[in-house]
């Protein structure tokens, strides 16, 4: 069995290019998360070009990789690329850039799609892509809302030695393989399944980072996927920006609509878990128009069922962290 590489980044974008001043430094143009139609009828929609840029590490030897796209509501494959050879160097810590450029993609209907990276016959990573009907069959990258740039200085641990102004660093970049460019115009078109509508509900679970022990959130998310999602015949997308504080995303039922009863079952499952958190659950809403960045306020409650062992482990973790951060200037902090 081939050893799967570790995915540092998997980015969907309009284009990518190398910095002329440094051919290892990658510039990403136009990140893609939503695509909306601008013609009537809106679907099937033709998207002229999309790039998938992967940054891989911990690779060994050589293998074959490809991109696959499926429609999440029913698992139907929309397209796949041909396989490309990926040869890793001798250093497993090297980060290797692997770009795919995919042209003339036909999306049959609105909804949530999954763009997946497969390596040696195994699914390694995937990213959600939402198609929306806003009324050019060409399709348009919708972009996303961006907050104001937060410009600040790093607040250093006083125990860490500070560099002088003449001790600067530089972004080294990554080695990038030759682009794998494909035209999907000859790919058979997938007809729209009019029976699949797709309602989903959003959820947000907030933890106190120092109120849970290290690794707790990851274990909780794995249990949530296995028991509350897969075990109930559902699917879910988990947001990737929650850090150690938030588990958030949305759930849906493949081939049908999520219901308030499904949400109630999920709430009942949460209440049986040994966890301390604040939970917010949304009402069922069309998947194609849901906004994962909105505040969920429809159903909010708190849970305080953390086990005594986990409370003790969390308290010890918090004590250790604050003890390291309180070192006097010039003292070297010990690893956590």
C-alpha positions in Angstrom: 0.0 0.0 0.0 1.3 3.4 -1.0 2.0 5.9 1.8 -0.3 8.9 1.5 1.3 12.3 1.5 0.2 14.9 4.0 -1.7 17.9 2.6 -0.4 21.2 3.7 -2.7 23.1 1.3 -5.4 22.3 -1.1 -6.6 25.5 -2.8 -9.3 26.0 -5.5 -8.5 29.1 -7.4 -8.9 30.9 -10.8 -5.2 30.9 -11.5 -1.8 30.4 -10.0 1.7 31.7 -11.0 5.3 31.7 -9.9 6.9 34.9 -8.7 9.3 36.1 -11.5 11.8 37.0 -8.8 11.7 33.6 -7.2 10.5 30.6 -9.1 9.7 28.7 -5.9 7.3 31.3 -4.5 3.7 30.7 -5.5 1.1 33.4 -6.1 -2.6 32.3 -5.9 -5.1 34.3 -7.8 -8.8 34.3 -7.0 -9.6 31.7 -4.3 -12.9 29.9 -5.2 -15.5 28.8 -2.7 -18.7 29.6 -4.5 -19.6 29.9 -8.1 -22.9 31.5 -9.2 -24.8 31.3 -12.5 -25.6 34.6 -14.3 -27.7 33.3 -17.3 -31.2 32.0 -17.6 -31.6 29.1 -17.6 -28.7 28.9 -15.1 -27.9 25.2 -15.4 -26.1 23.2 -16.7 -23.3 25.8 -16.1 -20.0 25.9 -18.0 -17.0 27.0 -15.9 -14.2 27.8 -18.3 -11.2 27.2 -16.0 -10.4 26.2 -12.5 -7.1 25.5 -10.8 -6.5 23.1 -8.0 -3.1 23.8 -6.3 -1.9 21.2 -3.7 1.1 21.6 -1.4 2.2 18.1 -0.3 4.7 16.9 2.2 5.8 13.6 3.9 5.8 12.0 0.5 7.8 8.9 -0.3 8.9 7.7 -3.8 6.5 8.1 -6.7 2.7 7.7 -7.1 -0.2 8.7 -9.3 -2.7 11.5 -8.3 -5.8 12.9 -9.8 -8.7 15.3 -9.1 -12.3 14.0 -8.8 -15.5 16.1 -8.4 -18.7 14.6 -7.0 -22.2 16.1 -6.3 -22.6 15.7 -2.6 -26.4 15.2 -2.5 -26.3 11.9 -4.3 -22.6 11.0 -4.6 -22.7 11.3 -8.4 -19.3 11.8 -10.1 -19.3 14.9 -12.2 -15.8 14.7 -13.6 -12.3 13.4 -13.0 -8.9 14.3 -14.4 -6.4 11.9 -15.8 -3.8 10.7 -13.4 -0.5 12.5 -13.1 2.8 11.2 -11.8 4.0 12.8 -8.6 7.7 12.1 -7.7 8.8 13.2 -4.2 12.4 14.0 -3.4 14.6 12.3 -0.8 13.7 14.8 2.0 10.2 13.8 3.4 9.9 17.3 5.0 10.1 19.0 1.6 6.9 20.7 0.5 6.0 19.9 -3.1 3.6 22.0 -5.2 1.3 20.0 -7.4 -1.0 22.1 -9.7 -3.9 21.0 -11.8 -5.6 23.3 -14.4 -9.0 22.0 -15.4 -10.9 23.6 -18.4 -14.5 23.6 -19.6 -16.2 22.0 -16.6 -20.0 21.4 -16.8 -21.9 21.6 -13.5 -25.4 20.1 -13.9 -27.2 21.9 -11.1 -27.0 24.1 -8.0 -25.8 22.6 -4.7 -22.8 21.4 -2.9 -20.0 19.7 -4.7 -16.8 18.1 -3.3 -13.5 18.5 -5.2 -11.3 15.6 -4.1 -7.6 14.7 -4.4 -7.0 10.9 -4.9 -3.5 9.4 -4.6 -2.8 5.8 -5.6 -6.5 4.9 -5.5 -7.3 6.5 -2.1 -9.1 9.7 -1.2 -6.6 11.9 0.6 -8.3 15.3 0.9 -11.4 17.2 -0.3 -12.7 20.7 -0.4 -16.4 21.9 -0.7 -17.5 23.9 -3.7 -20.9 25.5 -3.8 -22.8 26.3 -7.0 -25.6 28.8 -6.7 -28.3 30.1 -8.9 -28.2 33.8 -9.2 -29.5 34.1 -12.6 -23.8 33.4 -18.7 -23.7 29.8 -18.4 -20.1 30.6 -18.2 -20.3 30.9 -14.5 -18.6 33.4 -12.2 -16.4 33.0 -9.2 -18.4 34.7 -6.5 -15.5 35.2 -4.1 -16.3 35.8 -0.4 -16.5 38.5 2.2 -13.2 39.5 3.6 -12.7 41.5 6.9 -10.4 44.5 7.1 -6.7 43.6 7.2 -5.6 43.2 10.9 -2.1 44.7 11.0 -0.3 44.1 14.2 3.0 43.3 15.8 3.7 39.8 17.2 3.5 39.8 21.0 6.4 37.6 21.9 6.9 35.3 24.8 9.5 37.2 26.9 11.4 34.0 27.3 12.1 33.8 23.6 15.3 35.5 22.4 14.6 38.4 20.0 16.2 38.7 16.6 18.0 41.9 15.5 16.9 43.9 12.5 19.8 42.5 10.5 18.7 38.9 11.1 15.9 38.8 8.5 14.2 35.7 6.9 12.8 35.1 3.5 9.9 33.0 2.2 11.7 30.0 0.6 8.8 28.9 -1.5 8.3 25.3 -2.7 9.4 23.1 -5.6 6.5 23.1 -8.1 5.9 20.3 -10.6 4.9 21.0 -14.2 1.2 22.0 -14.4 -1.2 19.2 -15.3 -3.6 20.9 -17.7 -6.9 19.2 -18.8 -9.9 20.1 -21.0 -13.1 18.6 -19.7 -15.1 19.7 -22.8 -15.2 16.0 -24.0 -16.4 14.7 -20.6 -19.9 13.3 -20.8 -22.4 15.7 -19.4 -24.3 14.7 -16.3 -28.0 15.4 -16.5 -29.7 17.2 -13.6 -31.4 15.0 -11.0 -34.6 17.0 -10.4 -35.5 14.8 -7.4 -32.6 16.1 -5.4 -33.3 19.4 -3.7 -31.2 19.4 -0.6 -32.0 21.2 2.7 -29.3 21.4 5.3 -29.0 22.8 8.8 -26.0 24.6 10.2 -24.4 24.1 13.6 -21.7 25.8 15.7 -20.2 24.2 18.9 -18.0 26.5 20.9 -15.4 25.3 23.4 -13.3 27.0 26.0 -9.8 26.2 24.7 -8.6 25.9 28.3 -11.7 24.1 29.5 -10.9 21.0 27.5 -7.7 18.9 27.5 -5.4 18.7 24.5 -6.7 16.6 21.7 -10.3 16.6 23.0 -11.8 18.6 20.1 -10.3 16.3 17.5 -11.6 13.2 19.3 -15.0 14.9 19.7 -15.2 15.7 15.9 -14.3 12.1 15.0 -17.0 10.7 17.3 -19.5 13.3 15.9 -18.8 12.2 12.3 -19.0 8.5 13.1 -22.0 8.4 15.4 -24.1 11.5 14.7 -23.5 11.8 11.0 -22.5 8.6 9.3 -24.4 6.5 11.8 -27.6 8.4 11.1 -27.3 8.2 7.3 -26.3 11.9 7.0 -23.3 13.8 5.6 -21.7 16.9 6.9 -19.1 19.5 6.1 -16.9 20.8 8.9 -15.4 24.2 8.7 -11.6 24.4 8.7 -11.1 27.6 10.6 -12.3 26.8 14.1 -9.0 26.3 15.7 -9.3 24.8 19.2 -12.5 26.8 20.0 -15.1 26.0 17.3 -16.5 22.9 15.6 -18.9 24.2 12.9 -20.4 23.3 9.6 -23.7 22.0 8.2 -25.4 18.6 7.8 -27.6 17.2 5.0 -29.3 14.0 4.0 -28.1 12.5 0.7 -30.9 12.3 -1.8 -33.4 14.1 0.3 -34.1 17.0 2.8 -32.9 17.4 6.3 -35.7 17.9 8.8 -36.3 19.4 12.2 -36.6 15.9 13.5 -33.0 15.2 12.3 -31.9 18.3 14.1 -33.6 17.1 17.3 -31.9 13.7 17.0 -28.6 15.5 16.7 -29.3 17.6 19.8 -30.3 14.5 21.8 -27.0 12.9 20.8 -25.1 16.0 21.9 -26.7 15.9 25.3 -25.4 12.4 25.9 -21.8 13.4 25.3 -19.3 14.1 28.1 -18.6 17.6 26.9 -18.7 21.3 28.0 -19.6 23.7 25.3 -22.1 26.2 23.8 -24.2 24.8 21.0 -26.1 26.7 18.2 -28.3 24.9 15.7 -29.9 26.4 12.6 -33.2 25.7 11.0 -33.4 23.6 7.8 -32.5 25.8 4.8 -31.6 25.3 1.1 -28.1 24.1 0.8 -27.4 26.3 -2.3 -28.1 29.5 -0.4 -26.7 28.6 3.1 -23.9 30.8 4.4 -21.5 28.9 6.6 -20.1 32.2 7.9 -23.4 33.5 9.3 -24.1 33.6 13.0 -26.4 30.7 14.0 -29.1 31.8 16.5 -32.2 29.7 15.9 -31.6 27.1 18.7 -28.9 27.9 21.3 -28.1 26.0 24.5 -25.1 25.1 26.8 -23.8 21.7 27.9 -21.7 21.0 31.0 -21.1 17.2 31.1 -17.3 17.0 30.9 -16.0 14.0 32.8 -14.0 14.6 36.0 -10.9 13.1 34.4 -11.1 15.5 31.4 -11.7 18.5 33.8 -8.6 17.6 35.7 -6.6 17.2 32.5 -7.8 20.5 31.2 -6.9 22.3 34.5 -3.4 20.8 34.5 -2.9 21.8 30.8 -4.0 25.4 31.6 -1.7 25.6 34.5 1.2 24.4 32.5 0.6 26.9 29.6 0.2 29.9 31.9 3.3 28.8 33.9 5.4 28.8 30.7 4.0 32.2 29.6 4.9 33.8 32.9 8.6 33.2 32.7 10.7 36.2 33.4 12.6 38.0 30.5 15.7 36.1 29.6 14.4 32.8 30.9 14.0 30.0 28.4 10.6 28.4 28.3 10.4 24.6 28.4 8.5 22.8 25.7 4.8 22.2 26.5 
